[in-house]
Amino acid sequence: MTLHSENPIIKYYQLGDFELQSGEILPSAYIAYLTYGSPANPCILYPTWYSGTIVAGNEWLISTPEHPRRALDPERYFIVVPAIFGNGESTSPSNTTGPKGGVNMPKTTIYDNVKAQHQLLTQGLGITDQIAVLGWSMGAGQAFQWASQYPAMVKLAVPFCGSARTSFHNWVFLEAVKGAILTDTEGYCGGRYMEEKGQQPIIGLKALGRVYAGWGFSQTFYREKGFEKYYGIHGVERVMVEFWEKWSTSKDANNMLHMLWTWQHGDISAQPLYAEDSGLAEANRRLSDRGLGRPGAGSEQDERAFERALKGIQAKVLIMPCNNDLYFPPEDSQIEKDYIGENAELKVIKSIWGHWAGGPGDSKEDAKFLDDSIYTFFKQHGF
């Protein structure tokens, strides 16, 4: 059983019993999405990020009377914003019940998300022309995935502050985020906290926020008292409580863990088209863990598969990391650019905001830099 939001502006595309990359079935699955502009115009796909929603997370980069933009203009484009599985709007632990609902909801990969989004565009919305795909953070991972999974359909891709493959360092950070919730055993109740206690595991969610606090923004941002300057929050402890804990305790724990699993297993080479002898796309071998917790991960076979996947991209790609991003450093983006080859351009966002330079629009200067860069890239390639 699935429970839809009552928000009238959200649209839903029914996927039915949706077969996942693992071979499991996600029963009565659906994608929540928003659209801007006319479907007669060229299509831009703009997926959500970790914990982001389609009603509060991506709208800052889309042109409105309140904040005009040049690139994502609904007067010129048909902009589709789909929610990833697990975010609370599309099929998620928090809105499903039954044997495969809640904490038992089958895990979903970025491949699964993009497969579902492709079905939404082609079968649900009738999009057949080439599209542009862009996104921040996990949205960037989906942009890379789209360009490799459906190379003929993607004309342009703009991943910013994200990666085509979750690095070992990023995986380690996410283990700490996951551990913050799971170590709150009394509050988490094995994922049945709502059934048993009628509330979220608040201690675990607060701990999650405090883990994130050292990663979302750069050292320089803290040194220069960015929270005081831009958010009016004075003192580090108040930052932890009023910014980070406020954010983390507004979320559902099982949703956060579901999306975290998706993020940890992000890898565009983990698909049949490119995996070959790496075993990364095989459900009974490495699809479920990428081998990241075991010796031997990151083998030569893995790297060859990653190179094949990036070389398989036919789109023009603008890769935009931030020089102070603690999750997705420019050095990783340079590897992606080198593997893609002449179709890729690397443009670094120079900002003290770190990962937050790419969203959700709090840094006005970085938002303008992104908007101008995307606008120029679209114009340069006739989109």
MIDRENBA-743217 format. One record per residue: residue number from 1; residue in one letter; z, y, x of N, C-alpha, C in turn. Coordinates in pm, whole numbers. Last residue first. Example, Ala and Ser with C-alpha at 12.3 -4.5 7.8 and 13.67 -1.06 7.14 Angstrom:
  lomi  zavo     n.z     n.y     n.x    ca.z    ca.y    ca.x     c.z     c.y     c.x
     2     s     708    -225    1285     714    -106    1367     787       3    1290
     1     a     780    -569    1319     780    -450    1230     780    -330    1320
This chain:
  lomi  zavo     n.z     n.y     n.x    ca.z    ca.y    ca.x     c.z     c.y     c.x
   383     f   -2757    2460    2107   -2687    2400    1994   -2633    2511    1902
   382     g   -2880    2501    2360   -2954    2513    2235   -2888    2449    2115
   381     h   -2730    2509    2586   -2797    2383    2555   -2857    2381    2415
   380     q   -2621    2763    2592   -2700    2718    2708   -2783    2594    2675
   379     k   -2466    2762    2362   -2586    2845    2368   -2680    2799    2480
   378     f   -2259    2589    2439   -2343    2557    2324   -2476    2633    2331
   377     f   -2158    2739    2657   -2209    2602    2677   -2300    2561    2562
   376     t   -2068    2972    2530   -2174    2979    2632   -2239    2844    2654
   375     y   -1867    2860    2365   -1980    2936    2307   -2097    2941    2405
   374     i   -1694    2758    2557   -1762    2666    2465   -1883    2734    2403
   373     s   -1611    2998    2680   -1675    2893    2759   -1753    2796    2670
   372     d   -1491    3142    2470   -1608    3198    2540   -1685    3089    2615
   371     d   -1281    2961    2408   -1379    3000    2307   -1506    3052    2373
   370     l   -1137    2955    2651   -1195    2834    2593   -1307    2869    2496
   369     f   -1062    3226    2669   -1140    3164    2776   -1209    3037    2726
   368     k    -907    3254    2438   -1031    3330    2451   -1122    3270    2558
   367     a    -699    3082    2502    -778    3056    2382    -912    3130    2389
   366     d    -594    3212    2724    -659    3083    2743    -744    3045    2622
   365     e    -491    3442    2599    -593    3455    2704    -667    3324    2723
   364     k    -302    3335    2421    -418    3409    2369    -529    3420    2473
   363     s    -138    3054    2386    -183    3140    2495    -311    3210    2455
   362     d    -133    2908    2150     -26    3005    2177     -62    3101    2290
   361     g    -317    2709    2087    -355    2848    2067    -248    2951    2095
   360     p    -177    2458    2140    -247    2489    2014    -266    2638    1988
   359     g    -417    2427    2411    -380    2431    2270    -228    2431    2258
   358     g    -462    2440    2681    -568    2387    2596    -537    2391    2449
   357     a    -228    2526    2791    -344    2615    2803    -456    2571    2709
   356     w     -42    2327    2782     -52    2414    2664    -163    2518    2677
   355     h     -41    2223    3036    -113    2150    2932    -135    2237    2809
   354     g      -9    2545    3183     -16    2401    3200     -95    2334    3090
   353     w      14    2816    3188      58    2749    3066      50    2596    3077
   352     i     -94    2952    3394      42    2903    3415      91    2820    3297
   351     s    -437    2880    3466    -335    2929    3376    -199    2872    3412
   350     k    -763    2839    3469    -659    2881    3562    -549    2951    3484
   349     i    -953    2575    3387    -876    2682    3323    -762    2718    3419
   348     v   -1254    2484    3545   -1108    2478    3546   -1048    2600    3475
   347     k   -1517    2295    3469   -1476    2435    3462   -1325    2439    3444
   346     l   -1780    2090    3553   -1635    2103    3558   -1599    2251    3563
   345     e   -2038    1924    3383   -1994    2047    3447   -1842    2053    3442
   344     a   -2277    1657    3380   -2141    1709    3363   -2118    1836    3442
   343     n   -2519    1554    3441   -2499    1597    3302   -2363    1662    3280
   342     e   -2510    1458    3699   -2566    1592    3677   -2550    1641    3534
   341     g   -2219    1250    3665   -2334    1299    3740   -2381    1435    3693
   340     i   -2010    1083    3593   -2111    1119    3493   -2238    1169    3561
   339     y   -1867    1071    3836   -1924     949    3779   -2032     982    3675
   338     d   -1791    1338    3871   -1872    1272    3972   -1939    1147    3918
   337     k   -1631    1384    3643   -1755    1459    3662   -1848    1386    3759
   336     e   -1418    1209    3698   -1500    1191    3577   -1634    1262    3592
   335     i   -1319    1328    3931   -1369    1190    3935   -1460    1164    3816
   334     q   -1235    1571    3824   -1342    1570    3924   -1403    1431    3937
   333     s   -1023    1496    3665   -1145    1545    3600   -1263    1545    3697
   332     d    -836    1440    3860    -886    1331    3776   -1016    1371    3708
   331     e    -800    1699    3959    -848    1594    4049    -902    1474    3970
   330     p    -687    1850    3752    -830    1865    3781    -885    1757    3873
   329     p    -454    1639    3565    -489    1732    3673    -639    1739    3698
   328     f    -291    1591    3304    -433    1570    3331    -482    1667    3439
   327     y     -15    1652    3305     -64    1523    3256    -202    1491    3312
   326     l      26    1904    3404     102    1796    3467      59    1659    3417
   325     d    -192    2161    3474    -161    2057    3376     -93    1940    3447
   324     n    -282    2373    3625    -139    2343    3628     -97    2239    3524
   323     n    -554    2399    3581    -509    2377    3720    -362    2342    3729
   322     c    -683    2214    3309    -606    2329    3355    -551    2299    3494
   321     p   -1028    2105    3258    -886    2083    3283    -815    2215    3315
   320     m   -1298    2057    3095   -1217    2176    3120   -1069    2139    3136
   319     i   -1630    1963    3109   -1493    1915    3128   -1407    2032    3170
   318     l   -1900    1934    2920   -1824    2041    2984   -1678    1995    2989
   317     v   -2189    1740    2924   -2043    1740    2910   -1983    1856    2988
   316     k   -2461    1620    2747   -2416    1721    2841   -2265    1739    2817
   315     a   -2486    1264    2687   -2463    1402    2646   -2441    1494    2767
   314     q   -2485    1007    2774   -2612    1078    2777   -2597    1227    2746
   313     i   -2282     788    2950   -2285     909    2867   -2417     981    2884
   312     g   -2276     590    3137   -2345     562    3012   -2353     681    2919
   311     k   -2112     675    3335   -2256     688    3359   -2338     659    3233
   310     l   -1872     601    3213   -1902     743    3232   -2050     765    3259
   309     a   -1897     319    3219   -1877     390    3093   -1912     538    3105
   308     r   -1924     264    3492   -2032     231    3400   -2021     310    3270
   307     e   -1670     349    3583   -1791     417    3629   -1908     389    3536
   306     f   -1513     158    3455   -1493     300    3427   -1616     380    3468
   305     a   -1605     -74    3580   -1622     -59    3436   -1609      88    3396
   304     r   -1523     -24    3841   -1666     -36    3813   -1694     -20    3664
   303     e   -1247     -28    3803   -1311      98    3845   -1461      92    3820
   302     d   -1203    -295    3732   -1168    -186    3640   -1244     -59    3675
   301     q   -1285    -424    3965   -1358    -449    3840   -1330    -339    3738
   300     e   -1091    -336    4142   -1229    -292    4163   -1313    -314    4038
   299     s    -801    -258    3934    -878    -337    4029   -1017    -278    4049
   298     g    -592    -161    3780    -673     -68    3859    -754    -138    3965
   297     a    -335    -406    3827    -406    -309    3742    -481    -211    3831
   296     g    -187    -559    4002    -330    -583    3996    -406    -490    3904
   295     p     117    -615    3823      45    -601    3950    -104    -628    3929
   294     r     160    -447    3501     155    -565    3587      88    -535    3721
   293     g     130    -258    3310     266    -293    3348     273    -405    3448
   292     l    -141    -242    3267     -76    -131    3336      68    -164    3378
   291     g    -315    -409    3140    -256    -457    3263    -171    -354    3334
   290     r    -394    -324    2897    -469    -270    3011    -414    -317    3144
   289     d    -284    -443    2673    -193    -375    2767    -262    -308    2885
   288     s    -475    -547    2501    -344    -512    2445    -254    -438    2543
   287     l    -696    -614    2653    -707    -503    2559    -569    -455    2515
   286     r    -682    -835    2816    -622    -711    2864    -630    -594    2768
   285     r    -698   -1100    2637    -675   -1078    2781    -607    -943    2803
   284     n    -760   -1116    2375    -669   -1218    2427    -647   -1206    2578
   283     a    -941    -907    2340    -811    -901    2273    -712   -1001    2330
   282     e   -1121    -748    2587   -1094    -877    2524    -951    -882    2470
   281     a   -1184    -533    2738   -1218    -526    2596   -1184    -654    2521
   280     l   -1117    -589    3000   -1047    -480    2933   -1073    -475    2782
   279     g   -1236    -767    3169   -1154    -822    3062   -1086    -716    2977
   278     s   -1410    -710    3373   -1275    -655    3382   -1181    -715    3278
   277     d   -1671    -795    3343   -1576    -890    3401   -1434    -835    3414
   276     e   -1739    -575    3076   -1788    -688    3154   -1674    -773    3211
   275     a   -1712    -312    2962   -1599    -381    3026   -1641    -494    3119
   274     y   -1920    -182    2819   -1900    -153    2961   -1799    -244    3033
   273     l   -1936    -264    2556   -2057    -212    2619   -2043    -197    2771
   272     p   -1677    -328    2468   -1772    -434    2507   -1893    -385    2583
   271     q   -1429    -126    2629   -1514    -152    2514   -1626    -247    2558
   270     a   -1273      26    2820   -1219     -88    2744   -1298    -106    2614
   269     s   -1363     256    2930   -1424     133    2980   -1377      11    2905
   268     i   -1211     456    2825   -1344     439    2769   -1416     316    2823
   267     d    -892     436    2732    -976     396    2846   -1116     369    2793
   266     g    -566     446    2619    -692     519    2624    -770     484    2750
   265     h    -319     341    2595    -429     246    2610    -566     313    2607
   264     q    -155     559    2553    -137     479    2674    -256     388    2700
   263     w    -250     640    2297    -270     724    2415    -258     640    2542
   262     t    -159     429    2136    -302     462    2141    -333     542    2267
   261     w     116     456    2177      47     332    2220    -103     358    2233
   260     l     149     707    2056     177     691    2199     109     566    2253
   259     m     100     651    1790       5     735    1863      24     724    2014
   258     h     333     492    1747     199     438    1724      95     519    1803
   257     l     542     667    1803     525     548    1887     386     488    1869
   256     m     504     854    1599     497     897    1739     475     778    1831
   255     n     546     692    1374     417     757    1396     400     796    1542
   254     n     814     627    1411     713     521    1420     572     578    1437
   253     a     932     888    1379     944     812    1503     837     704    1516
   252     d     783    1182    1262     827    1047    1227     823     960    1352
   251     k     903    1517    1344     806    1408    1345     869    1277    1297
   250     s    1080    1712    1389     997    1730    1270     901    1614    1251
   249     t    1195    1668    1629    1268    1619    1513    1193    1643    1382
   248     s    1015    1797    1803    1022    1651    1802    1094    1597    1678
   247     w    1046    2079    1749     918    2009    1734     939    1860    1715
   246     k    1317    2116    1804    1264    2158    1673    1132    2088    1645
   245     e    1326    2040    2069    1390    1955    1968    1345    1991    1827
   244     w    1166    2255    2181    1133    2114    2196    1198    2025    2091
   243     f    1278    2507    2076    1135    2477    2086    1110    2327    2082
   242     e    1553    2504    2053    1476    2582    1956    1326    2557    1962
   241     v    1646    2328    2262    1685    2310    2123    1586    2377    2027
   240     m    1525    2413    2500    1531    2270    2467    1555    2250    2318
   239     v    1572    2687    2488    1435    2638    2488    1432    2491    2445
   238     r    1847    2687    2515    1791    2730    2387    1644    2687    2376
   237     e    1859    2607    2781    1914    2520    2677    1861    2560    2539
   236     v    1737    2827    2915    1674    2695    2915    1728    2605    2805
   235     g    1696    3153    2777    1782    3048    2830    1721    2911    2812
   234     h    1554    3283    2488    1624    3316    2611    1713    3199    2653
   233     i    1252    3324    2333    1363    3231    2347    1427    3252    2484
   232     g    1012    3456    2279    1138    3523    2249    1259    3433    2256
   231     y     771    3356    2353     832    3299    2232     963    3368    2193
   230     y     690    3494    2581     591    3465    2477     652    3414    2345
   229     k     919    3546    2742     813    3645    2728     725    3621    2605
   228     e    1074    3315    2728    1133    3444    2691    1024    3545    2659
   227     f     893    3128    2823     947    3112    2688    1011    3242    2638
   226     g     837    3218    3084     735    3225    2980     788    3211    2840
   225     k     965    3275    3330    1034    3294    3202     935    3312    3087
   224     e     852    3196    3562     822    3332    3518     875    3362    3378
   223     r     934    2931    3570     981    3025    3673     963    3170    3629
   222     y     790    2820    3359     935    2830    3351     988    2934    3449
   221     f     533    2850    3465     563    2905    3333     715    2921    3316
   220     t     551    2701    3699     536    2846    3708     569    2913    3575
   219     q     560    2441    3604     676    2495    3674     672    2647    3678
   218     s     395    2438    3276     402    2423    3422     534    2476    3478
   217     f     464    2243    2979     432    2367    3048     454    2349    3198
   216     g     518    1972    2923     418    2046    2845     371    2173    2913
   215     w     725    1864    3086     584    1827    3107     484    1920    3039
   214     g     987    1894    3022     951    1911    3162     804    1889    3191
   213     a     996    1833    2749    1022    1970    2793     981    1995    2938
   212     y     975    1564    2693     853    1645    2690     872    1782    2755
   211     v    1245    1499    2696    1155    1442    2796    1029    1527    2807
   210     r    1328    1641    2472    1378    1682    2603    1298    1619    2717
   209     g    1200    1503    2266    1169    1643    2290    1213    1689    2427
   208     l    1333    1255    2290    1188    1264    2313    1148    1408    2344
   207     a    1588    1332    2211    1567    1291    2349    1419    1295    2385
   206     k    1538    1376    1940    1581    1488    2025    1558    1455    2172
   205     l    1476    1114    1867    1372    1217    1859    1409    1340    1941
   204     g    1726     988    1906    1608     947    1983    1498    1050    1982
   203     i    1880    1127    1716    1918    1129    1858    1798    1092    1945
   202     i    1745    1065    1475    1749    1202    1525    1786    1208    1673
   201     p    1557     859    1332    1651     843    1444    1662     975    1522
   200     q    1548     968     983    1486     947    1114    1593     924    1221
   199     q    1696     794     702    1670     912     785    1606     870     917
   198     g    1785     569     568    1731     680     490    1707     806     570
   197     k    1873     339     680    1960     456     688    1911     576     609
   196     e    1690     132     618    1830      99     641    1923     221     638
   195     e    1440     248     574    1490     146     482    1641     126     495
   194     m    1423     420     794    1420     477     659    1475     376     557
   193     y    1437     241    1012    1539     344     995    1541     403     854
   192     r    1307      24    1127    1335      23     982    1441     128     946
   191     g    1285       8    1397    1173      68    1325    1194      75    1175
   190     g    1527     -88    1486    1409    -173    1499    1289    -123    1422
   189     c    1694     137    1449    1707      18    1361    1583     -71    1366
   188     y    1733     396    1547    1597     347    1528    1594     222    1440
   187     g    2011     439    1573    1933     523    1483    1797     464    1449
   186     e    2085     240    1753    2158     255    1627    2077     337    1527
   185     t    1912     278    1971    1905     154    1893    1975     168    1758
   184     d    1766     471    2136    1853     507    2024    1854     389    1926
   183     t    1573     367    2295    1712     352    2341    1812     400    2237
   182     l    1337     441    2166    1382     301    2157    1525     281    2206
   181     i    1303     716    2226    1326     670    2088    1391     532    2086
   180     a    1279     714    2504    1371     809    2439    1403     766    2297
   179     g    1074     536    2562    1211     495    2584    1313     586    2516
   178     k     850     699    2513     877     583    2428    1024     540    2438
   177     v     880     878    2726     878     928    2588     912     815    2492
   176     a     859     701    2940     984     776    2921     992     831    2779
   175     e     598     616    2908     705     516    2901     840     585    2879
   174     l     464     851    2960     471     805    2822     574     694    2804
   173     f     484     861    3242     544     966    3159     564     918    3016
   172     v     324     634    3298     467     636    3332     541     742    3251
   171     w      73     721    3215     134     605    3150     284     602    3176
   170     n      27     921    3401      41     957    3261     109     845    3183
   169     h       1     759    3628     105     860    3623     133     903    3480
   168     f    -226     609    3564     -98     541    3584      18     640    3571
   167     s    -420     778    3303    -387     744    3442    -254     672    3450
   166     t    -639     699    3054    -500     736    3079    -460     686    3218
   165     r    -962     827    3067    -878     708    3089    -737     755    3121
   164     a   -1070    1068    3023   -1145     954    2972   -1067     825    2987
   163     s    -840    1332    2924    -904    1242    3019    -979    1129    2949
   162     g    -760    1687    2898    -750    1547    2859    -828    1461    2956
   161     c    -833    1963    2882    -696    1919    2908    -673    1778    2857
   160     f   -1114    1911    2676   -1032    2004    2754    -888    1957    2759
   159     p   -1444    1800    2642   -1304    1758    2650   -1224    1859    2733
   158     v   -1715    1843    2484   -1628    1936    2555   -1483    1885    2548
   157     a   -2049    1736    2463   -1907    1700    2455   -1827    1798    2539
   156     l   -2357    1710    2285   -2268    1786    2372   -2125    1738    2353
   155     k   -2479    1500    2143   -2561    1591    2224   -2476    1664    2327
   154     v   -2435    1178    2045   -2363    1295    2095   -2453    1378    2186
   153     m   -2583     957    1982   -2549    1049    1873   -2487    1179    1922
   152     a   -2614     794    2199   -2734     854    2143   -2703     959    2037
   151     p   -2352     697    2255   -2418     793    2345   -2540     861    2286
   150     y   -2096     607    2138   -2217     637    2061   -2302     738    2139
   149     q   -1920     571    2351   -1931     467    2246   -2058     483    2164
   148     s   -1933     802    2506   -1965     673    2567   -1989     564    2463
   147     a   -1871    1008    2334   -1990    1023    2418   -2030     892    2484
   146     w   -1628     915    2221   -1748     933    2139   -1875     932    2225
   145     q   -1463     931    2449   -1491     802    2384   -1617     809    2299
   144     f   -1451    1207    2500   -1509    1117    2600   -1550     984    2535
   143     a   -1321    1273    2257   -1453    1330    2290   -1524    1245    2395
   142     q   -1081    1136    2278   -1175    1096    2173   -1314    1153    2198
   141     g    -967    1282    2486    -993    1139    2505   -1092    1087    2401
   140     a    -940    1524    2353   -1034    1515    2464   -1069    1370    2492
   139     g    -737    1455    2179    -867    1490    2123    -975    1487    2230
   138     m    -527    1430    2351    -583    1307    2294    -715    1333    2225
   137     s    -637    1736    2474    -540    1630    2498    -594    1496    2447
   136     w    -875    1869    2243    -767    1893    2340    -680    1770    2352
   135     g   -1232    1841    2199   -1093    1819    2164   -1000    1845    2280
   134     l   -1560    1785    2054   -1469    1850    2147   -1326    1822    2105
   133     v   -1900    1712    2013   -1762    1664    1998   -1675    1736    2099
   132     a   -2196    1766    1828   -2111    1806    1940   -1970    1757    1910
   131     i   -2461    1536    1733   -2345    1621    1708   -2286    1671    1840
   130     q   -2783    1456    1595   -2688    1461    1706   -2580    1564    1679
   129     d   -2802    1352    1246   -2847    1425    1365   -2742    1417    1476
   128     t   -2672    1236    1036   -2761    1151    1115   -2808    1219    1242
   127     i   -2420    1230     803   -2464    1296     927   -2549    1199    1008
   126     g   -2303    1152     560   -2448    1150     573   -2501    1221     696
   125     l   -2036    1119     514   -2088    1256     508   -2239    1265     530
   124     g   -1999     837     517   -1927     922     423   -1989    1059     404
   123     q   -2168     735     712   -2170     678     577   -2104     770     474
   122     t   -2136     911     935   -2267     856     900   -2273     806     756
   121     l   -1861    1000     941   -1974    1092     956   -2102    1034     898
   120     l   -1710     761     897   -1691     880     813   -1814     970     819
   119     q   -1799     606    1110   -1827     562     973   -1811     679     875
   118     h   -1696     757    1317   -1841     738    1309   -1880     694    1167
   117     q   -1425     722    1269   -1483     856    1255   -1635     849    1243
   116     a   -1401     448    1330   -1373     495    1195   -1434     633    1170
   115     k   -1465     458    1603   -1545     374    1513   -1526     420    1368
   114     v   -1256     617    1690   -1392     670    1697   -1486     588    1609
   113     n   -1036     446    1646   -1043     578    1583   -1185     631    1579
   112     d   -1103     230    1813   -1090     211    1668   -1103     344    1594
   111     y   -1091     359    2065   -1216     296    2019   -1215     279    1867
   110     i    -825     411    2077    -915     526    2059   -1053     475    2016
   109     t    -662     154    1878    -710     213    2002    -793     338    1973
   108     t    -368      66    1697    -507     112    1697    -541     177    1831
   107     k    -160    -200    1581    -190     -96    1678    -338     -61    1675
   106     p     -67    -254    1238    -138    -295    1360    -170    -177    1450
   105     m     260    -187    1121     119    -147    1116      50    -188    1246
   104     n     528    -235    1124     439    -350    1144     291    -314    1135
   103     v     658      -3    1055     664     -43    1195     571    -160    1227
   102     g     438      41     781     554      86     856     546      44    1001
   101     g     255    -265     702     287    -124     692     408     -88     773
   100     k     189    -524     657     124    -455     769     143    -304     760
    99     p     344    -596     433     354    -675     557     292    -608     679
    98     g     438    -270     291     392    -408     287     397    -474     423
    97     t     305      64     344     411     -30     313     353    -171     314
    96     t     239     380     497     198     245     459     321     160     432
    95     n     308     620     609     251     623     474     195     487     431
    94     s     411     581     864     493     654     767     436     653     626
    93     p     210     452    1014     332     380     977     411     449     865
    92     s    -105     554     862       3     569     959     121     480     919
    91     t    -420     681     790    -333     563     781    -233     563     896
    90     s    -390    1043     826    -467     919     816    -367     803     806
    89     e    -127    1165     842    -226    1206     742    -327    1093     719
    88     g      26    1064    1046      93    1093     921       0    1137     809
    87     n    -101     975    1268     -52    1113    1272      22    1154    1143
    86     g    -211     721    1262     -73     735    1308     -18     876    1303
    85     f    -542     789    1351    -449     695    1291    -309     719    1349
    84     i    -627    1141    1357    -620    1008    1418    -523     919    1341
    83     a    -821    1328    1129    -689    1296    1182    -690    1156    1242
    82     p   -1112    1530    1188   -1050    1406    1140    -913    1385    1206
    81     v   -1287    1795    1104   -1162    1772    1177   -1096    1645    1121
    80     v   -1603    1925    1135   -1526    1817    1075   -1405    1789    1164
    79     i   -1810    2191    1064   -1701    2146    1151   -1617    2044    1076
    78     f   -2119    2296    1079   -2040    2214     988   -1933    2146    1074
    77     y   -2194    2634    1186   -2175    2491    1207   -2099    2426    1092
    76     r   -2211    2900    1114   -2323    2841    1188   -2315    2690    1202
    75     e   -1984    2966     983   -2109    3024     932   -2230    2959     997
    74     p   -1779    2856    1129   -1825    2785    1009   -1949    2844     945
    73     d   -1777    2844    1469   -1802    2939    1360   -1854    2863    1238
    72     l   -1666    2800    1747   -1651    2717    1628   -1657    2806    1503
    71     a   -1733    3039    1914   -1790    2905    1929   -1785    2825    1798
    70     r   -1602    3281    1852   -1747    3280    1869   -1806    3139    1862
    69     r   -1356    3371    1604   -1399    3303    1726   -1552    3305    1733
    68     p   -1103    3569    1448   -1245    3540    1469   -1270    3474    1604
    67     h    -843    3518    1276    -869    3509    1420   -1016    3469    1443
    66     e    -874    3589    1005    -751    3624    1076    -768    3617    1227
    65     p   -1120    3486     925   -1102    3632     923    -979    3676    1002
    64     t   -1186    3229    1175   -1143    3271    1041   -1134    3423    1042
    63     s   -1309    2973    1380   -1318    3114    1340   -1277    3134    1195
    62     i   -1091    2754    1540   -1196    2769    1441   -1194    2913    1388
    61     l    -870    2727    1690    -995    2745    1764   -1114    2765    1670
    60     w    -663    2685    1508    -658    2805    1592    -790    2831    1666
    59     e    -673    2438    1384    -734    2552    1316    -745    2676    1404
    58     n    -543    2224    1487    -676    2252    1539    -735    2382    1488
    57     g    -280    2246    1373    -301    2194    1506    -436    2229    1567
    56     a    -232    2177    1071    -159    2261    1165    -174    2204    1305
    55     v    -393    2009     930    -357    2135     863    -279    2228     955
    54     i    -424    1790    1087    -545    1865    1055    -514    1996     984
    53     t    -176    1774    1349    -226    1745    1215    -349    1830    1187
    52     g     -47    1617    1648    -114    1724    1577    -163    1679    1439
    51     s      51    1400    1787     142    1467    1693      76    1579    1615
    50     y    -213    1429    2000     -85    1361    1981      11    1449    1902
    49     w    -488    1574    1803    -421    1535    1927    -287    1469    1895
    48     t    -799    1541    1609    -662    1587    1636    -606    1525    1764
    47     p   -1152    1621    1669   -1039    1535    1631    -903    1593    1672
    46     y   -1415    1758    1570   -1302    1816    1642   -1175    1738    1606
    45     l   -1764    1778    1566   -1647    1694    1537   -1533    1738    1629
    44     i   -2010    1971    1426   -1914    1965    1536   -1797    1879    1490
    43     c   -2347    1965    1318   -2210    1916    1303   -2133    1920    1434
    42     p   -2562    2222    1190   -2528    2123    1293   -2379    2090    1289
    41     n   -2566    2259     822   -2565    2310     960   -2535    2199    1060
    40     a   -2527    2142     583   -2667    2166     622   -2677    2213     767
    39     p   -2261    2143     524   -2316    2023     589   -2463    2036     625
    38     s   -2104    2456     598   -2201    2381     518   -2251    2258     593
    37     g   -1745    2499     665   -1887    2532     669   -1973    2436     587
    36     y   -1520    2246     750   -1542    2391     745   -1693    2414     751
    35     t   -1305    1984     639   -1436    2034     680   -1440    2185     664
    34     l   -1060    1739     730   -1095    1868     673   -1236    1903     718
    33     y    -925    1411     655   -1007    1505     730   -1021    1637     655
    32     a    -797    1084     696    -780    1217     637    -862    1315     721
    31     i    -924     764     651    -915     879     740    -894    1004     655
    30     y    -775     443     572    -847     566     537    -829     671     647
    29     a    -744      96     476    -736     206     572    -815     328     523
    28     s    -669    -150     357    -683     -27     277    -674      98     364
    27     p    -533    -297     655    -568    -302     512    -572    -165     447
    26     l    -673    -371     940    -590    -261     891    -621    -247     742
    25     i    -679    -679    1100    -730    -600     989    -627    -494     952
    24     e    -749    -766    1445    -661    -752    1330    -728    -665    1223
    23     g    -918    -741    1656    -947    -847    1561    -857    -843    1439
    22     s    -886    -523    1816    -802    -639    1845    -837    -760    1761
    21     q   -1038    -333    1692   -1088    -389    1817   -1011    -516    1855
    20     l   -1013    -397    1337    -981    -327    1461   -1038    -399    1581
    19     e   -1160    -361    1026   -1138    -451    1139   -1122    -371    1268
    18     f   -1017    -252     731   -1089    -207     850   -1056    -299     968
    17     d   -1064    -254     410    -995    -339     508   -1072    -329     639
    16     g   -1152      92     360   -1129     -44     312   -1047    -124     412
    15     l   -1183     353     419   -1246     257     511   -1236     114     460
    14     q   -1225     650     250   -1171     515     241   -1252     420     329
    13     y   -1137     966     343   -1248     872     343   -1191     731     349
    12     y   -1011    1259     194    -986    1124     243   -1113    1042     236
    11     k    -903    1599     260    -997    1502     202    -969    1365     265
    10     i    -672    1855     184    -705    1738     266    -800    1646     190
     9     i    -601    2044       3    -715    2075      89    -757    1957     176
     8     p    -375    1959    -139    -506    1959    -206    -625    1986    -115
     7     n    -137    1733     -40    -200    1858       0    -342    1862     -55
     6     e      -8    1498     -83     -50    1571    -203    -114    1705    -170
     5     s    -101    1214     115     -39    1346     101     -90    1412     -27
     4     h     -91     874      -5    -162     994      39     -73    1117      27
     3     l      12     566      96      59     682      22      -9     807      76
     2     t     -79     224      51     -84     348     127     -47     465      37
     1     m       0    -120      85       0       0       0       0     124      88
